[in-house]
Amino acid sequence: MKASLDREGCIACGLCPTICPEVFRMADDGFAEVYNEDVPVEVEEQAVEAQESCPVSVILIE
């Protein structure tokens, strides 16, 4: 699975790194970013949960 995030639409709520810190983190500018594009198999469920939980739907896990 691959993770991507539209940073322009991010509202910096911090939910995605809370749910899946193995894939997402908060960048120095305060907005979320994907730092591990290749989602590890053991956290695929959490990555999908982060996508489904994003209040502005800017995360794509495919």
N, C-alpha and C positions, 0 to 999 in steps of 0.2 A: 504494500500500500504506500501511496505517496500523500504527503500533506502539503497544502498550500493555504495561504491566507492573504486576503486583500487588505493590506495595511491602511489604505486610504479610507476604508469604511470602518476600521476598528475604532471602538469607543473607549478602549483601555480599561475595560471592566476587570480584567485579571482572571476571568473564569477559566480560560483554556489552560494556562500553565498550572492552575490549581488542580484541574482534573487530570491533565496529562503533561507533567513536567519533563517527561522524557522526549517530548516533541516540541513543545511550546515554551517560550519564556518572554518576559517583559524586557524590551530593549531599553537602551539608555534614554531614548526619547519618550519613554513612558507607555509606548504602544506594544502590543503583542507581536511576536515574530515566530516563524518556524525556524528552529535551529537544527532540526534533524528531519530533513525532507523524507527520508526513507523510514517509515514508521516500523519500529521493531515489532515482530510478531507478538511478543508477550504483552504489548500495550495497545494492540489494534482496537480492542473494545473501548478503552479509555479515549483514544483518539476520535473514534466515532461519537462517543458521548460528548466530547468537547465540541465537535461539529454541530451536533443536535442541540446543544445547550447554548450556543453562541446567540446572544440576543439580537445581533444584527446580521446573522447568517453570512459571515465573511470567510468561514473556514470550509475548505473542500478536502475531503479524504476520499481518495479513489484508488 
